[in-house]
Amino acid sequence: MSEIVSFKVPRELKEKMRRYKDRINWSKLLRDFLAEKIRLLEAEENLKKISRMISETKGVPRGFSASSIREDRDGY
């Protein structure tokens, strides 16, 4: 279901939009812009969450990587 969103623009901008309405679907352009902006904001939020989670981890004990590789090679 769709919702209506409205906002004000300066009169001269609205006049210029009218001038190009046959070349540009302003509604679609604005919908696409808003969707992309929200996608970027959500990605930024997710990146911050992941970064915070990584910084809160304690890491692995010294030598863990080498012993894990040895186990994999030996088939254990």
PQR file of N, CA, C, O and H, with PARSE charges and radii, in Angstrom:
ATOM      1  N   MET A   1       0.837  -1.176   0.000 -0.4000 1.5000
ATOM      2  CA  MET A   1       0.000   0.000   0.000 -0.0000 2.0000
ATOM      3  C   MET A   1       0.882   1.240   0.000  0.5500 1.7000
ATOM      4  O   MET A   1       1.916   1.276   0.667 -0.5500 1.4000
ATOM      5  N   SER A   2       0.485   2.212  -0.720 -0.4000 1.5000
ATOM      6  CA  SER A   2       1.264   3.445  -0.837 -0.0000 2.0000
ATOM      7  C   SER A   2       0.745   4.505   0.125  0.5500 1.7000
ATOM      8  O   SER A   2      -0.420   4.505   0.523 -0.5500 1.4000
ATOM      9  H   SER A   2      -0.355   2.183  -1.261  0.4000 1.0000
ATOM     10  N   GLU A   3       1.638   5.393   0.478 -0.4000 1.5000
ATOM     11  CA  GLU A   3       1.319   6.548   1.311 -0.0000 2.0000
ATOM     12  C   GLU A   3       1.678   7.803   0.534  0.5500 1.7000
ATOM     13  O   GLU A   3       2.524   7.767  -0.360 -0.5500 1.4000
ATOM     14  H   GLU A   3       2.585   5.393   0.155  0.4000 1.0000
ATOM     15  N   ILE A   4       1.044   8.897   0.870 -0.4000 1.5000
ATOM     16  CA  ILE A   4       1.360  10.173   0.233 -0.0000 2.0000
ATOM     17  C   ILE A   4       2.308  10.946   1.125  0.5500 1.7000
ATOM     18  O   ILE A   4       2.090  11.063   2.331 -0.5500 1.4000
ATOM     19  H   ILE A   4       0.357   8.927   1.596  0.4000 1.0000
ATOM     20  N   VAL A   5       3.368  11.475   0.520 -0.4000 1.5000
ATOM     21  CA  VAL A   5       4.333  12.321   1.213 -0.0000 2.0000
ATOM     22  C   VAL A   5       4.392  13.630   0.436  0.5500 1.7000
ATOM     23  O   VAL A   5       4.478  13.628  -0.792 -0.5500 1.4000
ATOM     24  H   VAL A   5       3.545  11.380  -0.460  0.4000 1.0000
ATOM     25  N   SER A   6       4.348  14.730   1.144 -0.4000 1.5000
ATOM     26  CA  SER A   6       4.453  16.009   0.445 -0.0000 2.0000
ATOM     27  C   SER A   6       5.483  16.875   1.140  0.5500 1.7000
ATOM     28  O   SER A   6       5.751  16.708   2.330 -0.5500 1.4000
ATOM     29  H   SER A   6       4.279  14.732   2.142  0.4000 1.0000
ATOM     30  N   PHE A   7       6.058  17.799   0.392 -0.4000 1.5000
ATOM     31  CA  PHE A   7       7.038  18.726   0.942 -0.0000 2.0000
ATOM     32  C   PHE A   7       7.056  19.981   0.099  0.5500 1.7000
ATOM     33  O   PHE A   7       6.606  19.990  -1.047 -0.5500 1.4000
ATOM     34  H   PHE A   7       5.841  17.935  -0.575  0.4000 1.0000
ATOM     35  N   LYS A   8       7.575  21.023   0.676 -0.4000 1.5000
ATOM     36  CA  LYS A   8       7.612  22.306  -0.017 -0.0000 2.0000
ATOM     37  C   LYS A   8       8.952  22.486  -0.734  0.5500 1.7000
ATOM     38  O   LYS A   8      10.007  22.058  -0.264 -0.5500 1.4000
ATOM     39  H   LYS A   8       7.940  21.016   1.607  0.4000 1.0000
ATOM     40  N   VAL A   9       8.857  23.133  -1.882 -0.4000 1.5000
ATOM     41  CA  VAL A   9      10.053  23.531  -2.633 -0.0000 2.0000
ATOM     42  C   VAL A   9       9.863  24.995  -3.020  0.5500 1.7000
ATOM     43  O   VAL A   9       8.732  25.475  -3.091 -0.5500 1.4000
ATOM     44  H   VAL A   9       8.000  23.481  -2.263  0.4000 1.0000
ATOM     45  N   PRO A  10      10.954  25.703  -3.269 -0.5600 1.5000
ATOM     46  CA  PRO A  10      10.826  27.097  -3.706  0.2800 2.0000
ATOM     47  C   PRO A  10      10.033  27.177  -5.021  0.5500 1.7000
ATOM     48  O   PRO A  10      10.095  26.273  -5.854 -0.5500 1.4000
ATOM     49  N   ARG A  11       9.304  28.256  -5.181 -0.4000 1.5000
ATOM     50  CA  ARG A  11       8.444  28.446  -6.358 -0.0000 2.0000
ATOM     51  C   ARG A  11       9.226  28.291  -7.661  0.5500 1.7000
ATOM     52  O   ARG A  11       8.763  27.626  -8.588 -0.5500 1.4000
ATOM     53  H   ARG A  11       9.254  28.991  -4.504  0.4000 1.0000
ATOM     54  N   GLU A  12      10.420  28.909  -7.734 -0.4000 1.5000
ATOM     55  CA  GLU A  12      11.177  28.819  -8.988 -0.0000 2.0000
ATOM     56  C   GLU A  12      11.596  27.384  -9.308  0.5500 1.7000
ATOM     57  O   GLU A  12      11.682  27.009 -10.478 -0.5500 1.4000
ATOM     58  H   GLU A  12      10.795  29.449  -6.981  0.4000 1.0000
ATOM     59  N   LEU A  13      11.852  26.592  -8.287 -0.4000 1.5000
ATOM     60  CA  LEU A  13      12.188  25.188  -8.513 -0.0000 2.0000
ATOM     61  C   LEU A  13      10.970  24.446  -9.055  0.5500 1.7000
ATOM     62  O   LEU A  13      11.086  23.663  -9.997 -0.5500 1.4000
ATOM     63  H   LEU A  13      11.782  26.897  -7.337  0.4000 1.0000
ATOM     64  N   LYS A  14       9.828  24.686  -8.472 -0.4000 1.5000
ATOM     65  CA  LYS A  14       8.591  24.060  -8.946 -0.0000 2.0000
ATOM     66  C   LYS A  14       8.314  24.436 -10.403  0.5500 1.7000
ATOM     67  O   LYS A  14       7.883  23.594 -11.190 -0.5500 1.4000
ATOM     68  H   LYS A  14       9.735  25.322  -7.706  0.4000 1.0000
ATOM     69  N   GLU A  15       8.559  25.687 -10.758 -0.4000 1.5000
ATOM     70  CA  GLU A  15       8.352  26.125 -12.142 -0.0000 2.0000
ATOM     71  C   GLU A  15       9.302  25.401 -13.095  0.5500 1.7000
ATOM     72  O   GLU A  15       8.918  25.010 -14.197 -0.5500 1.4000
ATOM     73  H   GLU A  15       8.909  26.371 -10.118  0.4000 1.0000
ATOM     74  N   LYS A  16      10.535  25.230 -12.655 -0.4000 1.5000
ATOM     75  CA  LYS A  16      11.497  24.496 -13.492 -0.0000 2.0000
ATOM     76  C   LYS A  16      11.105  23.027 -13.614  0.5500 1.7000
ATOM     77  O   LYS A  16      11.267  22.428 -14.677 -0.5500 1.4000
ATOM     78  H   LYS A  16      10.847  25.547 -11.759  0.4000 1.0000
ATOM     79  N   MET A  17      10.593  22.448 -12.539 -0.4000 1.5000
ATOM     80  CA  MET A  17      10.123  21.060 -12.596 -0.0000 2.0000
ATOM     81  C   MET A  17       8.990  20.924 -13.609  0.5500 1.7000
ATOM     82  O   MET A  17       8.956  19.966 -14.381 -0.5500 1.4000
ATOM     83  H   MET A  17      10.461  22.935 -11.676  0.4000 1.0000
ATOM     84  N   ARG A  18       8.063  21.880 -13.606 -0.4000 1.5000
ATOM     85  CA  ARG A  18       6.963  21.877 -14.568 -0.0000 2.0000
ATOM     86  C   ARG A  18       7.483  21.936 -16.002  0.5500 1.7000
ATOM     87  O   ARG A  18       6.956  21.276 -16.897 -0.5500 1.4000
ATOM     88  H   ARG A  18       8.090  22.658 -12.978  0.4000 1.0000
ATOM     89  N   ARG A  19       8.522  22.735 -16.202 -0.4000 1.5000
ATOM     90  CA  ARG A  19       9.093  22.903 -17.536 -0.0000 2.0000
ATOM     91  C   ARG A  19       9.617  21.570 -18.088  0.5500 1.7000
ATOM     92  O   ARG A  19       9.556  21.327 -19.293 -0.5500 1.4000
ATOM     93  H   ARG A  19       8.951  23.271 -15.475  0.4000 1.0000
ATOM     94  N   TYR A  20      10.130  20.709 -17.201 -0.4000 1.5000
ATOM     95  CA  TYR A  20      10.732  19.448 -17.644 -0.0000 2.0000
ATOM     96  C   TYR A  20       9.882  18.220 -17.333  0.5500 1.7000
ATOM     97  O   TYR A  20      10.376  17.097 -17.421 -0.5500 1.4000
ATOM     98  H   TYR A  20      10.180  20.907 -16.222  0.4000 1.0000
ATOM     99  N   LYS A  21       8.612  18.411 -16.969 -0.4000 1.5000
ATOM    100  CA  LYS A  21       7.778  17.278 -16.573 -0.0000 2.0000
ATOM    101  C   LYS A  21       7.562  16.269 -17.694  0.5500 1.7000
ATOM    102  O   LYS A  21       7.271  15.104 -17.419 -0.5500 1.4000
ATOM    103  H   LYS A  21       8.211  19.324 -16.897  0.4000 1.0000
ATOM    104  N   ASP A  22       7.700  16.691 -18.959 -0.4000 1.5000
ATOM    105  CA  ASP A  22       7.556  15.758 -20.065 -0.0000 2.0000
ATOM    106  C   ASP A  22       8.800  14.888 -20.247  0.5500 1.7000
ATOM    107  O   ASP A  22       8.750  13.866 -20.931 -0.5500 1.4000
ATOM    108  H   ASP A  22       7.937  17.636 -19.181  0.4000 1.0000
ATOM    109  N   ARG A  23       9.913  15.292 -19.635 -0.4000 1.5000
ATOM    110  CA  ARG A  23      11.176  14.550 -19.764 -0.0000 2.0000
ATOM    111  C   ARG A  23      11.532  13.760 -18.514  0.5500 1.7000
ATOM    112  O   ARG A  23      12.285  12.788 -18.580 -0.5500 1.4000
ATOM    113  H   ARG A  23       9.953  16.122 -19.078  0.4000 1.0000
ATOM    114  N   ILE A  24      10.991  14.179 -17.373 -0.4000 1.5000
ATOM    115  CA  ILE A  24      11.360  13.539 -16.107 -0.0000 2.0000
ATOM    116  C   ILE A  24      10.106  13.188 -15.321  0.5500 1.7000
ATOM    117  O   ILE A  24       9.224  14.025 -15.128 -0.5500 1.4000
ATOM    118  H   ILE A  24      10.380  14.968 -17.319  0.4000 1.0000
ATOM    119  N   ASN A  25      10.039  11.944 -14.873 -0.4000 1.5000
ATOM    120  CA  ASN A  25       8.969  11.515 -13.986 -0.0000 2.0000
ATOM    121  C   ASN A  25       9.431  11.850 -12.566  0.5500 1.7000
ATOM    122  O   ASN A  25      10.134  11.063 -11.933 -0.5500 1.4000
ATOM    123  H   ASN A  25      10.756  11.265 -15.030  0.4000 1.0000
ATOM    124  N   TRP A  26       9.034  13.013 -12.078 -0.4000 1.5000
ATOM    125  CA  TRP A  26       9.527  13.505 -10.793 -0.0000 2.0000
ATOM    126  C   TRP A  26       9.163  12.581  -9.636  0.5500 1.7000
ATOM    127  O   TRP A  26       9.964  12.394  -8.721 -0.5500 1.4000
ATOM    128  H   TRP A  26       8.462  13.652 -12.593  0.4000 1.0000
ATOM    129  N   SER A  27       7.983  12.011  -9.665 -0.4000 1.5000
ATOM    130  CA  SER A  27       7.569  11.101  -8.599 -0.0000 2.0000
ATOM    131  C   SER A  27       8.489   9.888  -8.522  0.5500 1.7000
ATOM    132  O   SER A  27       8.951   9.512  -7.445 -0.5500 1.4000
ATOM    133  H   SER A  27       7.332  12.163 -10.408  0.4000 1.0000
ATOM    134  N   LYS A  28       8.747   9.285  -9.674 -0.4000 1.5000
ATOM    135  CA  LYS A  28       9.616   8.101  -9.700 -0.0000 2.0000
ATOM    136  C   LYS A  28      11.033   8.476  -9.277  0.5500 1.7000
ATOM    137  O   LYS A  28      11.668   7.755  -8.507 -0.5500 1.4000
ATOM    138  H   LYS A  28       8.372   9.591 -10.549  0.4000 1.0000
ATOM    139  N   LEU A  29      11.524   9.603  -9.781 -0.4000 1.5000
ATOM    140  CA  LEU A  29      12.867  10.052  -9.433 -0.0000 2.0000
ATOM    141  C   LEU A  29      13.013  10.222  -7.922  0.5500 1.7000
ATOM    142  O   LEU A  29      14.000   9.782  -7.333 -0.5500 1.4000
ATOM    143  H   LEU A  29      11.008  10.188 -10.406  0.4000 1.0000
ATOM    144  N   LEU A  30      12.027  10.860  -7.306 -0.4000 1.5000
ATOM    145  CA  LEU A  30      12.085  11.077  -5.857 -0.0000 2.0000
ATOM    146  C   LEU A  30      11.931   9.764  -5.081  0.5500 1.7000
ATOM    147  O   LEU A  30      12.616   9.556  -4.080 -0.5500 1.4000
ATOM    148  H   LEU A  30      11.226  11.217  -7.785  0.4000 1.0000
ATOM    149  N   ARG A  31      11.043   8.884  -5.532 -0.4000 1.5000
ATOM    150  CA  ARG A  31      10.896   7.574  -4.875 -0.0000 2.0000
ATOM    151  C   ARG A  31      12.204   6.797  -4.926  0.5500 1.7000
ATOM    152  O   ARG A  31      12.644   6.237  -3.922 -0.5500 1.4000
ATOM    153  H   ARG A  31      10.486   9.053  -6.345  0.4000 1.0000
ATOM    154  N   ASP A  32      12.824   6.767  -6.109 -0.4000 1.5000
ATOM    155  CA  ASP A  32      14.094   6.051  -6.272 -0.0000 2.0000
ATOM    156  C   ASP A  32      15.190   6.660  -5.395  0.5500 1.7000
ATOM    157  O   ASP A  32      15.969   5.939  -4.771 -0.5500 1.4000
ATOM    158  H   ASP A  32      12.467   7.222  -6.925  0.4000 1.0000
ATOM    159  N   PHE A  33      15.241   7.989  -5.355 -0.4000 1.5000
ATOM    160  CA  PHE A  33      16.240   8.663  -4.538 -0.0000 2.0000
ATOM    161  C   PHE A  33      16.048   8.317  -3.064  0.5500 1.7000
ATOM    162  O   PHE A  33      17.012   7.997  -2.367 -0.5500 1.4000
ATOM    163  H   PHE A  33      14.608   8.574  -5.862  0.4000 1.0000
ATOM    164  N   LEU A  34      14.809   8.381  -2.592 -0.4000 1.5000
ATOM    165  CA  LEU A  34      14.538   8.086  -1.186 -0.0000 2.0000
ATOM    166  C   LEU A  34      14.870   6.632  -0.848  0.5500 1.7000
ATOM    167  O   LEU A  34      15.452   6.353   0.201 -0.5500 1.4000
ATOM    168  H   LEU A  34      14.026   8.640  -3.158  0.4000 1.0000
ATOM    169  N   ALA A  35      14.505   5.718  -1.725 -0.4000 1.5000
ATOM    170  CA  ALA A  35      14.800   4.301  -1.489 -0.0000 2.0000
ATOM    171  C   ALA A  35      16.307   4.068  -1.401  0.5500 1.7000
ATOM    172  O   ALA A  35      16.769   3.335  -0.527 -0.5500 1.4000
ATOM    173  H   ALA A  35      14.032   5.945  -2.577  0.4000 1.0000
ATOM    174  N   GLU A  36      17.069   4.682  -2.290 -0.4000 1.5000
ATOM    175  CA  GLU A  36      18.530   4.521  -2.290 -0.0000 2.0000
ATOM    176  C   GLU A  36      19.147   5.145  -1.035  0.5500 1.7000
ATOM    177  O   GLU A  36      20.052   4.569  -0.432 -0.5500 1.4000
ATOM    178  H   GLU A  36      16.694   5.278  -3.000  0.4000 1.0000
ATOM    179  N   LYS A  37      18.657   6.315  -0.650 -0.4000 1.5000
ATOM    180  CA  LYS A  37      19.176   6.977   0.549 -0.0000 2.0000
ATOM    181  C   LYS A  37      18.915   6.126   1.791  0.5500 1.7000
ATOM    182  O   LYS A  37      19.791   5.994   2.646 -0.5500 1.4000
ATOM    183  H   LYS A  37      17.922   6.783  -1.141  0.4000 1.0000
ATOM    184  N   ILE A  38      17.735   5.557   1.894 -0.4000 1.5000
ATOM    185  CA  ILE A  38      17.414   4.695   3.028 -0.0000 2.0000
ATOM    186  C   ILE A  38      18.279   3.445   3.007  0.5500 1.7000
ATOM    187  O   ILE A  38      18.752   3.001   4.053 -0.5500 1.4000
ATOM    188  H   ILE A  38      17.024   5.664   1.200  0.4000 1.0000
ATOM    189  N   ARG A  39      18.491   2.868   1.819 -0.4000 1.5000
ATOM    190  CA  ARG A  39      19.356   1.681   1.708 -0.0000 2.0000
ATOM    191  C   ARG A  39      20.762   1.996   2.213  0.5500 1.7000
ATOM    192  O   ARG A  39      21.362   1.190   2.926 -0.5500 1.4000
ATOM    193  H   ARG A  39      18.107   3.228   0.969  0.4000 1.0000
ATOM    194  N   LEU A  40      21.287   3.160   1.847 -0.4000 1.5000
ATOM    195  CA  LEU A  40      22.627   3.556   2.294 -0.0000 2.0000
ATOM    196  C   LEU A  40      22.674   3.796   3.803  0.5500 1.7000
ATOM    197  O   LEU A  40      23.646   3.419   4.458 -0.5500 1.4000
ATOM    198  H   LEU A  40      20.801   3.814   1.268  0.4000 1.0000
ATOM    199  N   LEU A  41      21.644   4.412   4.352 -0.4000 1.5000
ATOM    200  CA  LEU A  41      21.596   4.652   5.797 -0.0000 2.0000
ATOM    201  C   LEU A  41      21.516   3.334   6.568  0.5500 1.7000
ATOM    202  O   LEU A  41      22.168   3.180   7.601 -0.5500 1.4000
ATOM    203  H   LEU A  41      20.855   4.719   3.819  0.4000 1.0000
ATOM    204  N   GLU A  42      20.725   2.388   6.073 -0.4000 1.5000
ATOM    205  CA  GLU A  42      20.627   1.076   6.723 -0.0000 2.0000
ATOM    206  C   GLU A  42      21.950   0.328   6.639  0.5500 1.7000
ATOM    207  O   GLU A  42      22.356  -0.324   7.601 -0.5500 1.4000
ATOM    208  H   GLU A  42      20.196   2.514   5.234  0.4000 1.0000
ATOM    209  N   ALA A  43      22.626   0.418   5.495 -0.4000 1.5000
ATOM    210  CA  ALA A  43      23.932  -0.228   5.349 -0.0000 2.0000
ATOM    211  C   ALA A  43      24.935   0.374   6.332  0.5500 1.7000
ATOM    212  O   ALA A  43      25.728  -0.347   6.936 -0.5500 1.4000
ATOM    213  H   ALA A  43      22.296   0.948   4.714  0.4000 1.0000
ATOM    214  N   GLU A  44      24.898   1.692   6.488 -0.4000 1.5000
ATOM    215  CA  GLU A  44      25.784   2.368   7.431 -0.0000 2.0000
ATOM    216  C   GLU A  44      25.504   1.919   8.865  0.5500 1.7000
ATOM    217  O   GLU A  44      26.435   1.676   9.632 -0.5500 1.4000
ATOM    218  H   GLU A  44      24.253   2.278   5.997  0.4000 1.0000
ATOM    219  N   GLU A  45      24.225   1.807   9.227 -0.4000 1.5000
ATOM    220  CA  GLU A  45      23.850   1.320  10.551 -0.0000 2.0000
ATOM    221  C   GLU A  45      24.352  -0.098  10.775  0.5500 1.7000
ATOM    222  O   GLU A  45      24.912  -0.408  11.827 -0.5500 1.4000
ATOM    223  H   GLU A  45      23.469   2.004   8.603  0.4000 1.0000
ATOM    224  N   ASN A  46      24.148  -0.960   9.777 -0.4000 1.5000
ATOM    225  CA  ASN A  46      24.596  -2.350   9.895 -0.0000 2.0000
ATOM    226  C   ASN A  46      26.107  -2.437  10.033  0.5500 1.7000
ATOM    227  O   ASN A  46      26.613  -3.249  10.808 -0.5500 1.4000
ATOM    228  H   ASN A  46      23.693  -0.709   8.923  0.4000 1.0000
ATOM    229  N   LEU A  47      26.827  -1.614   9.296 -0.4000 1.5000
ATOM    230  CA  LEU A  47      28.283  -1.607   9.380 -0.0000 2.0000
ATOM    231  C   LEU A  47      28.738  -1.196  10.780  0.5500 1.7000
ATOM    232  O   LEU A  47      29.676  -1.774  11.329 -0.5500 1.4000
ATOM    233  H   LEU A  47      26.416  -0.954   8.667  0.4000 1.0000
ATOM    234  N   LYS A  48      28.069  -0.197  11.353 -0.4000 1.5000
ATOM    235  CA  LYS A  48      28.406   0.235  12.713 -0.0000 2.0000
ATOM    236  C   LYS A  48      28.142  -0.876  13.721  0.5500 1.7000
ATOM    237  O   LYS A  48      28.939  -1.087  14.636 -0.5500 1.4000
ATOM    238  H   LYS A  48      27.307   0.273  10.907  0.4000 1.0000
ATOM    239  N   LYS A  49      27.011  -1.600  13.558 -0.4000 1.5000
ATOM    240  CA  LYS A  49      26.692  -2.713  14.461 -0.0000 2.0000
ATOM    241  C   LYS A  49      27.755  -3.801  14.373  0.5500 1.7000
ATOM    242  O   LYS A  49      28.219  -4.314  15.391 -0.5500 1.4000
ATOM    243  H   LYS A  49      26.363  -1.428  12.815  0.4000 1.0000
ATOM    244  N   ILE A  50      28.132  -4.147  13.150 -0.4000 1.5000
ATOM    245  CA  ILE A  50      29.140  -5.193  12.953 -0.0000 2.0000
ATOM    246  C   ILE A  50      30.475  -4.748  13.521  0.5500 1.7000
ATOM    247  O   ILE A  50      31.165  -5.531  14.173 -0.5500 1.4000
ATOM    248  H   ILE A  50      27.755  -3.731  12.323  0.4000 1.0000
ATOM    249  N   SER A  51      30.841  -3.514  13.283 -0.4000 1.5000
ATOM    250  CA  SER A  51      32.101  -2.984  13.803 -0.0000 2.0000
ATOM    251  C   SER A  51      32.109  -3.034  15.327  0.5500 1.7000
ATOM    252  O   SER A  51      33.108  -3.413  15.940 -0.5500 1.4000
ATOM    253  H   SER A  51      30.280  -2.877  12.753  0.4000 1.0000
ATOM    254  N   ARG A  52      30.980  -2.646  15.936 -0.4000 1.5000
ATOM    255  CA  ARG A  52      30.865  -2.691  17.392 -0.0000 2.0000
ATOM    256  C   ARG A  52      30.985  -4.126  17.899  0.5500 1.7000
ATOM    257  O   ARG A  52      31.658  -4.379  18.899 -0.5500 1.4000
ATOM    258  H   ARG A  52      30.169  -2.338  15.438  0.4000 1.0000
ATOM    259  N   MET A  53      30.334  -5.065  17.214 -0.4000 1.5000
ATOM    260  CA  MET A  53      30.401  -6.474  17.615 -0.0000 2.0000
ATOM    261  C   MET A  53      31.831  -6.996  17.522  0.5500 1.7000
ATOM    262  O   MET A  53      32.289  -7.720  18.406 -0.5500 1.4000
ATOM    263  H   MET A  53      29.787  -4.860  16.402  0.4000 1.0000
ATOM    264  N   ILE A  54      32.530  -6.634  16.462 -0.4000 1.5000
ATOM    265  CA  ILE A  54      33.917  -7.085  16.292 -0.0000 2.0000
ATOM    266  C   ILE A  54      34.805  -6.515  17.384  0.5500 1.7000
ATOM    267  O   ILE A  54      35.657  -7.214  17.931 -0.5500 1.4000
ATOM    268  H   ILE A  54      32.158  -6.046  15.743  0.4000 1.0000
ATOM    269  N   SER A  55      34.602  -5.235  17.702 -0.4000 1.5000
ATOM    270  CA  SER A  55      35.450  -4.619  18.723 -0.0000 2.0000
ATOM    271  C   SER A  55      35.178  -5.185  20.120  0.5500 1.7000
ATOM    272  O   SER A  55      36.036  -5.105  20.999 -0.5500 1.4000
ATOM    273  H   SER A  55      33.909  -4.666  17.258  0.4000 1.0000
ATOM    274  N   GLU A  56      33.993  -5.752  20.323 -0.4000 1.5000
ATOM    275  CA  GLU A  56      33.653  -6.330  21.624 -0.0000 2.0000
ATOM    276  C   GLU A  56      34.138  -7.764  21.784  0.5500 1.7000
ATOM    277  O   GLU A  56      34.115  -8.305  22.889 -0.5500 1.4000
ATOM    278  H   GLU A  56      33.296  -5.817  19.609  0.4000 1.0000
ATOM    279  N   THR A  57      34.575  -8.381  20.699 -0.4000 1.5000
ATOM    280  CA  THR A  57      35.083  -9.752  20.819 -0.0000 2.0000
ATOM    281  C   THR A  57      36.478  -9.726  21.421  0.5500 1.7000
ATOM    282  O   THR A  57      37.232  -8.770  21.241 -0.5500 1.4000
ATOM    283  H   THR A  57      34.594  -7.942  19.801  0.4000 1.0000
ATOM    284  N   LYS A  58      36.801 -10.774  22.126 -0.4000 1.5000
ATOM    285  CA  LYS A  58      38.089 -10.821  22.830 -0.0000 2.0000
ATOM    286  C   LYS A  58      39.222 -11.338  21.955  0.5500 1.7000
ATOM    287  O   LYS A  58      40.391 -11.246  22.330 -0.5500 1.4000
ATOM    288  H   LYS A  58      36.188 -11.550  22.273  0.4000 1.0000
ATOM    289  N   GLY A  59      38.885 -11.873  20.808 -0.4000 1.5000
ATOM    290  CA  GLY A  59      39.930 -12.403  19.940 -0.0000 2.0000
ATOM    291  C   GLY A  59      40.173 -13.874  20.231  0.5500 1.7000
ATOM    292  O   GLY A  59      39.364 -14.527  20.890 -0.5500 1.4000
ATOM    293  H   GLY A  59      37.935 -11.948  20.504  0.4000 1.0000
ATOM    294  N   VAL A  60      41.264 -14.379  19.746 -0.4000 1.5000
ATOM    295  CA  VAL A  60      41.601 -15.791  19.944 -0.0000 2.0000
ATOM    296  C   VAL A  60      42.938 -15.889  20.661  0.5500 1.7000
ATOM    297  O   VAL A  60      43.770 -14.987  20.568 -0.5500 1.4000
ATOM    298  H   VAL A  60      41.920 -13.848  19.211  0.4000 1.0000
ATOM    299  N   PRO A  61      43.138 -16.992  21.377 -0.5600 1.5000
ATOM    300  CA  PRO A  61      44.414 -17.144  22.082  0.2800 2.0000
ATOM    301  C   PRO A  61      45.588 -17.253  21.115  0.5500 1.7000
ATOM    302  O   PRO A  61      45.437 -17.687  19.973 -0.5500 1.4000
ATOM    303  N   ARG A  62      46.736 -16.857  21.591 -0.4000 1.5000
ATOM    304  CA  ARG A  62      47.963 -16.920  20.791 -0.0000 2.0000
ATOM    305  C   ARG A  62      48.226 -18.356  20.346  0.5500 1.7000
ATOM    306  O   ARG A  62      48.159 -19.281  21.156 -0.5500 1.4000
ATOM    307  H   ARG A  62      46.859 -16.505  22.519  0.4000 1.0000
ATOM    308  N   GLY A  63      48.522 -18.541  19.076 -0.4000 1.5000
ATOM    309  CA  GLY A  63      48.814 -19.859  18.528 -0.0000 2.0000
ATOM    310  C   GLY A  63      47.587 -20.613  18.032  0.5500 1.7000
ATOM    311  O   GLY A  63      47.721 -21.712  17.493 -0.5500 1.4000
ATOM    312  H   GLY A  63      48.576 -17.790  18.418  0.4000 1.0000
ATOM    313  N   PHE A  64      46.422 -20.061  18.198 -0.4000 1.5000
ATOM    314  CA  PHE A  64      45.187 -20.737  17.793 -0.0000 2.0000
ATOM    315  C   PHE A  64      45.175 -21.024  16.293  0.5500 1.7000
ATOM    316  O   PHE A  64      44.827 -22.126  15.869 -0.5500 1.4000
ATOM    317  H   PHE A  64      46.313 -19.169  18.635  0.4000 1.0000
ATOM    318  N   SER A  65      45.553 -20.039  15.505 -0.4000 1.5000
ATOM    319  CA  SER A  65      45.518 -20.205  14.049 -0.0000 2.0000
ATOM    320  C   SER A  65      46.442 -21.328  13.595  0.5500 1.7000
ATOM    321  O   SER A  65      46.059 -22.177  12.790 -0.5500 1.4000
ATOM    322  H   SER A  65      45.836 -19.144  15.849  0.4000 1.0000
ATOM    323  N   ALA A  66      47.652 -21.320  14.116 -0.4000 1.5000
ATOM    324  CA  ALA A  66      48.626 -22.346  13.721 -0.0000 2.0000
ATOM    325  C   ALA A  66      48.131 -23.736  14.122  0.5500 1.7000
ATOM    326  O   ALA A  66      48.241 -24.682  13.342 -0.5500 1.4000
ATOM    327  H   ALA A  66      47.963 -20.630  14.770  0.4000 1.0000
ATOM    328  N   SER A  67      47.587 -23.863  15.328 -0.4000 1.5000
ATOM    329  CA  SER A  67      47.118 -25.187  15.766 -0.0000 2.0000
ATOM    330  C   SER A  67      45.891 -25.623  14.958  0.5500 1.7000
ATOM    331  O   SER A  67      45.724 -26.812  14.688 -0.5500 1.4000
ATOM    332  H   SER A  67      47.497 -23.094  15.961  0.4000 1.0000
ATOM    333  N   SER A  68      45.054 -24.697  14.580 -0.4000 1.5000
ATOM    334  CA  SER A  68      43.879 -25.041  13.761 -0.0000 2.0000
ATOM    335  C   SER A  68      44.303 -25.527  12.386  0.5500 1.7000
ATOM    336  O   SER A  68      43.739 -26.485  11.859 -0.5500 1.4000
ATOM    337  H   SER A  68      45.190 -23.731  14.799  0.4000 1.0000
ATOM    338  N   ILE A  69      45.289 -24.871  11.811 -0.4000 1.5000
ATOM    339  CA  ILE A  69      45.786 -25.292  10.497 -0.0000 2.0000
ATOM    340  C   ILE A  69      46.402 -26.676  10.592  0.5500 1.7000
ATOM    341  O   ILE A  69      46.174 -27.528   9.733 -0.5500 1.4000
ATOM    342  H   ILE A  69      45.748 -24.093  12.239  0.4000 1.0000
ATOM    343  N   ARG A  70      47.188 -26.897  11.649 -0.4000 1.5000
ATOM    344  CA  ARG A  70      47.792 -28.220  11.848 -0.0000 2.0000
ATOM    345  C   ARG A  70      46.725 -29.300  11.954  0.5500 1.7000
ATOM    346  O   ARG A  70      46.855 -30.363  11.349 -0.5500 1.4000
ATOM    347  H   ARG A  70      47.373 -26.205  12.346  0.4000 1.0000
ATOM    348  N   GLU A  71      45.658 -29.031  12.728 -0.4000 1.5000
ATOM    349  CA  GLU A  71      44.571 -29.987  12.870 -0.0000 2.0000
ATOM    350  C   GLU A  71      43.926 -30.289  11.530  0.5500 1.7000
ATOM    351  O   GLU A  71      43.645 -31.447  11.220 -0.5500 1.4000
ATOM    352  H   GLU A  71      45.552 -28.167  13.221  0.4000 1.0000
ATOM    353  N   ASP A  72      43.691 -29.262  10.738 -0.4000 1.5000
ATOM    354  CA  ASP A  72      43.071 -29.467   9.422 -0.0000 2.0000
ATOM    355  C   ASP A  72      43.974 -30.317   8.531  0.5500 1.7000
ATOM    356  O   ASP A  72      43.492 -31.205   7.828 -0.5500 1.4000
ATOM    357  H   ASP A  72      43.919 -28.321  10.989  0.4000 1.0000
ATOM    358  N   ARG A  73      45.261 -30.053   8.558 -0.4000 1.5000
ATOM    359  CA  ARG A  73      46.199 -30.814   7.715 -0.0000 2.0000
ATOM    360  C   ARG A  73      46.295 -32.260   8.153  0.5500 1.7000
ATOM    361  O   ARG A  73      46.411 -33.164   7.326 -0.5500 1.4000
ATOM    362  H   ARG A  73      45.652 -29.332   9.129  0.4000 1.0000
ATOM    363  N   ASP A  74      46.246 -32.475   9.466 -0.4000 1.5000
ATOM    364  CA  ASP A  74      46.361 -33.836   9.995 -0.0000 2.0000
ATOM    365  C   ASP A  74      45.042 -34.602   9.935  0.5500 1.7000
ATOM    366  O   ASP A  74      45.018 -35.812  10.159 -0.5500 1.4000
ATOM    367  H   ASP A  74      46.151 -31.740  10.138  0.4000 1.0000
ATOM    368  N   GLY A  75      43.945 -33.907   9.634 -0.4000 1.5000
ATOM    369  CA  GLY A  75      42.666 -34.573   9.491 -0.0000 2.0000
ATOM    370  C   GLY A  75      41.946 -34.826  10.803  0.5500 1.7000
ATOM    371  O   GLY A  75      41.094 -35.713  10.867 -0.5500 1.4000
ATOM    372  H   GLY A  75      43.964 -32.923   9.452  0.4000 1.0000
ATOM    373  N   TYR A  76      42.253 -34.092  11.826 -0.4000 1.5000
ATOM    374  CA  TYR A  76      41.577 -34.309  13.121 -0.0000 2.0000
ATOM    375  C   TYR A  76      40.305 -33.556  13.220  0.5500 1.7000
ATOM    376  O   TYR A  76      39.621 -33.632  14.241 -0.5500 1.4000
ATOM    377  H   TYR A  76      42.945 -33.372  11.774  0.4000 1.0000
TER
END
